[in-house]
């Protein structure tokens, strides 16, 4: 059994098309999955929805920014101005995204499930579970291994003990997810934790789009990551044409970094 899993497109149609082309070139898959966060942030949200809806071979779930399409919480008076400005920006960009999506597309996003499960055998301990961020919600992050955390941030942000509340209840072989845009494979007790990374807005400094291939060999799910280049100039032109909120800043970042960035 062989599956491909990609996540966190964030409205980047150029990178999405590149990833789907690469998946189609990798041979036969039993299943292809999208792990959430399809529209918010990029310049072409409706086109990204239309493309995935046209692919009947792709099973989708929703992510935290897909939830935002249905409405964001009101601004609180109890937060600092920097946080208020960030939330205002999220509200503005989400409102723009909603305006771009036809009602049927919003309904399609609303009806996506929280998770998908693959069972290669009758034993649930062999299962592959696909979620956006973690098995409990679409917000809490599963970080890379402790060693990798030290390499990236110079500190431990999530110990093995910290993971117990998120994954300690699971009975399966592998959990696959996105949300944090950093490819990784972490092991917690007998569970393999595979961050498939993101199509857009890289968090690891590598501008390429990423996704994961998982293959069941009869005993284990073996995971690997694919890295796919995409045309940043095409995406820059889309921002200039569509002009979402703060599009000038997005263009400046794309021209300087070759990508949008996820900061954690």
Protein Blocks (a to p, Z undefined) as FASTA:
>chain_A
ZZdddehklopaklmmmmmmmmmmnopafbdcdeejjlgopablmlmmmmmmmmmkbccd
ddfklmmmnopcdddfkbcfklmmmmmmmmmmmmmmmmmpcfklmmmmmmpcfbdcddfb
fblklpccddfkbmkbckbccdddfklmmmmnopafbdfklmmmmmmmpccfbdcdehia
cdcdddehjbccddebjfbhpakopabdcddddddehjaccdddddddddfklmmmmmmm
nopghklmmmmmmmmnopacddZZ
